[in-house]
Amino acid sequence: MMRTMRLAKLSICPCGYSVLKDHIGIGTPYMIDDSTIRSGFRYRCGRCGLVQLNVKVVNAYDEGLNRMSPLPYSLFGEKE
């Protein structure tokens, strides 16, 4: 099921390093596909190098790439 959700945070790492490009801000709406929520992904922070296991991701529409791309599900707040 497709729905719109807004970014509630930009980082999943305790150091605060953003998962997204600098021009993307909190509150940015994304179309996400609930049927693609899955876990088991490994994330390595680009700043501090912390490795997180079993990260849950969801496919979200990326306007810059004009396609769906996986993003950490925990970045998103409540659905609209």
Secondary structure, 3 states (H helix, E strand, C coil): CEEEEEECCCCCCCCCCCCCCCCCCCCCEEEEEEEEEEEEEEEECCCCCCEEEEEEEEEEEECCCCEEEEEEHHHEEEEC
